[in-house]
């Protein structure tokens, strides 16, 4: 114990000498940093609150940090956290967005101000399954009817703002990756569009931007995303069930009321979801307040869904029990090409041009 106590002052003195020598060496080669800016969650929230206060409309803002901090599969999952915004789910993922409690058909969507088309077949609801949450820098939800809002936006307007190469001073790179596995041998799907029943799930997102030119007046941004997810489900749908069990079930068509008929549907849904897409933006900022550019966005979701159905009915002919197999391969793309010019001569005036 005594020897160790004696050694401590010697070691401390040696460390002081080494620190002094290192300090003299570093002092000869020191780069002066004029400014260090650290932006965290608190600053993001403060910016969103300030933007909401300055907006003459009734609007809500969702920043990239808020979006990325949640384990959401797509952007419709993420924006349901805003007040007055509801997400309509298909299976266990968000698909459509409703504003102010109205039908999703009354929601108008835009990508960087360019109106989004729908990939649905029989309605005008905006399908945003294929758009990953990591591709969006900010979401602006407008709930009031003002002259600058499209007249078709009965429920509200949803504007998805992507990242700009001018958001960073130079080179920027960010990405996420995750993996897992789905294990379900109860619902068979091997041999019908996929070579497996138990398979890995992957999710990859990456965004890169770079400014160039004599004064950094040009910028390019490139982003890619990929997701593969296997989702198997079992479902029992009692269409009509007898009120009591008997040896002689009530025949179909008996006037005793429809509620006395037996009709049970049991289905299994093996589904492989594949999402892929990307964004490319070229921008030019010759002076402060003036920016022009072109962008191209393409996202697609491919569903390979199988349906094994068994229906139990107490009838004959067209109302008899049956076993059925269906294959539903679906492609749901979202593509936007845009040319834009934004000019802000001062804080009270803005001129914007979009062709998409």
FIFIMAR-58524 format. One record per residue: residue in one letter; x, y, z of N, C-alpha, C in turn. Coordinates in steps of 0.05 Angstrom, whole numbers, plus 5000, padded with zeros to 4 digits. Layout:
! FIFIMAR-58524
AXYZXYZXYZ/...
//
This chain:
! FIFIMAR-58524
X501749765000500050005000501750255000/X503950245016505750475017507150524991/X508050314978509450344953507650464932/X505150384932503250494912502750784917/X502550864943502151144949504551314940/X506951214943509251364935509251394904/X508251194891508351204861506451404850/X504351464864502251644853503251924846/X504752064865505852324858507652324834/X509252104832511152084809509552064783/X507451884783505851854759504452114752/X503352244772501952494767503752704756/X506152724768508152914757508952854729/X509152594722509852524694507652594675/X505152554683502952624666502752924661/X503453084682503453374679505553464658/X507953334660510053404642509253334613/X508153094610507253014583505153194572/X503253274589501053464580502253724572/X504253824587505454084580506954064554/X508353834550509753804524507853774501/X505653624506503653594484502353864478/X501854024499500554284495502354464479/X505054464485506854624469506954534440/X506754274435506854174408504354244393/X502054224406499554294393499254594389/X500454754407500255044404501655144378/X503554984368504955064344503255024319/X501154844321499454784297496554784306/X495355014310492555044318491055194297/X488755084289486955224270484755354285/X484455614280482355774294479655724281/X477755644297474955594288473255834295/X472155964275470656204280467856144293/X466655924284463955874294463355574294/X462155474314461255204317458255204321/X456755084303453855074305452954794310/X451654754332450554484340447554504340/X446254354323443354354320442254084330/X440554084350439453844361436453844360/X435253664375432353634375431053894385/X432254024405431054264416430854484395/X433054514379433054714358431054654336/X430754394329428854314309425954374318/X425354324343422754384354422254684354/X424254834362423955124363423455234335/X424855134314424355224287421555154277/X420554914284417854844276415755024290/X416155084315414355254329414355534318/X416755634311416955904300415655914272/X415955714256414755704229411755694232/X410655554252407755544256406655814264/X408155954280407256224290407256424267/X409256404249409456604228407556544204/X406556304203404756224181401956344186/X400856484166398256604168396056384167/X396756154157394855934155394955764180/X392955584182393055384203394655144192/X397055114201398954914190400554794213/X401554554207403354404225405854324210/X408054314224410654254212411854014227/X413053834211414453604222417253594210/X419253614228422053634219423253364214/X425553364201426953104194427752954219/X428653094240429452954265427052814277/X424752944277422352824288421452574272/X421852594245421152374228423052134232/X425652194233427651984235427751854262/X426751984283426951874310424851654315/X423051614296420951414300421451174281/X420750934289421250694273419050654252/X418550844235416350834216417350724189/X415650574176416350454150416050654127/X414150834129413651014107412751284118/X412451484101411851754110409051784121/X407151624112404451634123404351534151/X406151344158406351264186407451494204/X409251644193410651854209408852094215/X407352184195405852434198403252404214/X402552154222400152114238400652224267/X403052294273403752404300403052704301/X402352834279401553114279398653134288/X397953354302395153384310393353434286/X390953314287389053344266389553184241/X391553004242392252834220391852544227/X390452394211389952114216391051944193/X392051714199393051524179391251294177/X390451224152388850984147390650754141/X390450544157392350324154391250104136/X393149984122392549744106394249524118/X392949324130394449124147395749274170/X398449274171399749404195401449634187/X400949754163402549994154400650214145/X401550454148400050684139399950694108/X397550764098397250774069396151044060/X393851134071392651394064392751584088/X392551844082392652044103390052214102/X388752244125386352404127387052654145/X385852874138386253134152383653234163/X383653324187381253434201378953234202/X379552974202377452774205375852714180/X376652834157375152794132376352554117/X374852464097375752234082378452284068/X380252084066382852124053382552224024/X380252184012379852283984380052583983/X379652724005379653014006382353134013/X384452964014387153054020388653083994/X389853323990391453373966394353353974/X395953203959398753173966400553303945/X402953383954404953513937407753423945/X409453413926412253353930413953593922/X415053733941416453983936414654183921/X412154183928410254363915408954263890/X409854033879408753913855406553713862/X404253743851401953583858402553283853/X401853113872402352833869399852693857/X400252513839398152353829397852103846/X395451973844394951733859395351483842/X396251263854396551013840394250823846/X392150923859389750763865388150733840/X386550523839385050453814382150573814/X380950603838378150673838377450913855/X379451053864378951293880381251493877/X381051723890383051923888384751953914/X384651743930386251743955389151713948/X390751863963393651883957395151663971/X396251473956397651243967400551323971/X401451323996404151404002405751174016/X404950924010406450704021409350684012/X409850763987412450723975414450943983/X413551163995415351384002416551334029/X419151294031420351244057420451494074/X420351454100420451684119423151834118/X425251684112427951814111428451994087/X426651994067427052154043426052434046/X424752504068423352764071424852924092/X425353184086426653364105424553494123/X422253564111420153694127417453634114/X415453614132412653574123411053824132/X409553944114407854174120404954084115/X403354094135400554024133398954274136/X397554364115395854604115392954524118/X391554634138388854554144386754774137/X387655014129385855224124385655274094/X383355384085382855454057383655734052/X385855774038386856044031387356054000/X387556293989387756313960390256173948/X392356133964394756003953394555693953/X392255583963391955293965390155203942/X390754973931389154863909386254823918/X384354883901381554863908380654573913/X382154383904381354103908382054003936/X383554163951384354083978382154143998/X380053973998377854024016378553964044/X379953744049380753674076383253824084/X385253834067387753974073389853904052/X392054034055394353994036396653884051/X397953694038400253554050402653604031/X404653754039406953814023409453674034/X410553484019412953344027415353484015/X417053604033419353754024421853584027/X423253544005425653384005428153554013/X430253414019432653554026433953694002/X435353914007436654073986439654053990/X441254053969444154053972445154303986/X443554513987444354764000443654764030/X442554534040442154514069444854474084/X446854384070449554344081451454524067/X453654604080455554784068457354644048/X457754384051459454244032458453964027/X460053764032459353484028457553384051/X455453244044453553144064452952854057/X452952684078452352394074450952294099/X448652164095447152054118445751804108/X445551604126444251354118443451184142/X441751004137440850814157440650534145/X441050334161440850054152439749894175/X438049704169436949524190436249254177/X436249054193435648784183434248624204/X432848414195431448234213430647984197/X428947824209427947584196425047534203/X423647434183420847354188420747044187/X419446934207419246644209416346564212/X415246444191412546354192412146134172/X411945894182411545664164408645574164/X406945714179404045644180402745724154/X403545954143402346064118404346004095/X403845814079405745744057405645944035/X408046014024408146184001410446113982/X411945913989414245843973413345733946/X414745813925414145723898412245893883/X411146103895409346283881410446563883/X412346623865413546893865415746933885/X416246743903418446763922419446483928/X421946463934423346213937423546133967/X421846233984422246194012419646244027/X419546154052417546224071418746384093/X420946294104422446454124424646604109/X424646874113426547034097427347274112/X429647394105430647634119429047884109/X428948084127427848344120430048544120/X430048714100432248914097431049194093/X432449384104431749664100434249834098/X434649974075436950134070436050404060/X437250624071436650894062439351044062/X439851194041442251364040441751614024/X442851834033442552094019445352224019/X446052333996448652463993448252723977/X449652933986449553183971452353313971/X452753473951455353613948454953873933/X456254083943456254343930458954373915/X458754513892461154553876460854823861/X462954893847463055153833464955333847/X465655563835467555743846466855843873/X464255893878463255983904461155803916/X461055553907459055363917456255423908/X455955543884453355623875451755393862/X453055163857451654933846451554713868/X449454543866449154333885447754093872/X448553853881447353603871446653433895/X444353303894443453123915442452863903/X443252643915442552383905441752203929/X439452073927438551903948437451643938/X437851423953436851163946435551033970/X433650853965432450703987431550433977/X431650243995430749963988429649834013/X427449694011426249554033425049294022/X425549074037424248824032423148714058/X420548654057419248574082417248354076/X417348144091415547914088413447924110/X410947914103408747944122406747724116/X406347544136404447324133402347354155/X399847304147397647334165395547114161/X394147064183391746894182389347054191/X387147004178384747164184382246994182/X380547024203377946884203375847104202/X374147084181372147284177369347154178/X368047174200365347064202363347244188/X362547164163360647324148357847304161/X356947054166354447004180354746744195/X353746744220354046514237351346434249/X350846174250348346084262348146174291/X345746254300345446324328345546084346/X345045844336345245604352346245374334/X347445174346348544944332346444724333/X345944614309344044394308344944194287/X343743964288344543754268343543824240/X341543984238340444064212340744364209/X342844454196343144744193341044864175/X340445114180338445254164339345294136/X337845204116338745234088338945524079/X340645574059340845844048338245914034/X337346154038334946254025332446214042/X332746094065330446064082329546334092/X326946394092326046664100326446724130/X327646524144327946564173329746794180/X331046924161332847154164335647064158/X337147254147339847194138341647124162/X341047224186342747174208342846884217/X341046714206340946434214342646264195/X343946374176345546224157348446214167/X349846004158352645964165354446044141/X356346224146358146314125360746404139/X362746224139365346284151367546284130/X369246494130371446524111374046524127/X375746334122378446324134380546364112/X382346554115384246614095387046654107/X389046594091391846644098393046824076/X394747004085395847214067398947214068/X400347064053403247104050403747334031/X405247534040405747764023408647854026/X409947884003412647994002412548283991/X413448474008413348754000416248843993/X416448963970419049073961418749363953/X420249533966420149823960422949913951/X422950063930425550173920424950433906/X426950603906426650863893428951043899/X428651283890430851473894430051753885/X431851943890431452223883434052333872/X433852503852436152653841435352943837/X437053123849436453403847438953553839/X438653743821440753923812439754213817/X441254363833440354633840442554843835/X441655083830443455313824442555553840/X444355673855443755903871445756123865/X445156283844447156483835447356723855/X445256763871445256983890443356913913/X443657053935441957003958439057073952/X437256883957434456923952433456823925/X435256733908434556633882435656353878/X433856163873434755883870433055753848/X434455603831433055453809434155173808/X432654993797433554713796431654533782/X432454283779430854073768431053833787/X428953673788428953433806427353213793/X428152973800426652733790426452543814/X424052453819423452273842421952033831/X422751793840421351553832421351353856/X418951283865418651083886416550883877/X417050633883415150423875415050213897/X412650113901412149893919411049653904/X412449433906411549183892410548993914/X408048913911406848713929406448453914/X407348243926406847973915405247823936/X402547853935400747753956399347503946/X399347293962397847053957395447033977/X393346913968390946883985389946593983/X390246454005389146184008386546204024/X384346144011381746194024380145934025/X378845884048376945664051374445784063/X372245734049369645844057367645624063/X366545634087364645434096361845554095/X360045434079357345524076355445284078/X353145324088351145114089349245134065/X350445124042348745154017349844973995/X348544993972349344833949349545023925/X350744913904350945073879352845303883/X351845543875353545783878353945873906/X352445763925352745833953354145613969/X355445423955356745203969359445283980/X360545123997363245164007365245133985/X367545263988369645243967372345293980/X374445213964377245273970378345433947/X379745653952380545833930383445923935/X384845963912387546073913387746303893/X388746533903389046773886391946873888/X392846983867395547113866395147403858/X396147593875395747873870398448013868/X399748023845402148183842401348473835/X402248663851401448943847403949123847/X404049313828406049513827404749783831/X405749943851404550203857406750413856/X407150533832409350733830408451023835/X410351183843409951473846412351603833/X411851763812414051893797413452183794/X415352353800415052643797417652763784/X417252903762419453063751418753353752/X420653523759419953803765422253993757/X421354233747423154453743422154683760/X423854823775422855023794424755263795/X423555493801424955743806423655873830/X425255943850424256073874425956333878/X424456553880425856813883424556953907/X426157033926425257183950426857443952/X425857653939427357903940427558023968/X425557983985425658064013423757884028/X423557934054422057754072419057774067/X418157974053415258014049414357934021/X416157854003415457793976416757533967/X415257363952416257113942415057063915/X416656983896415756903870416656613865/X414756433860415456153856414256053830/X415855893815414955773790415455473791/X413455313784413655023783412454913757/X413954733745412954583722413554293728/X411454123731411953853740410353653723/
//
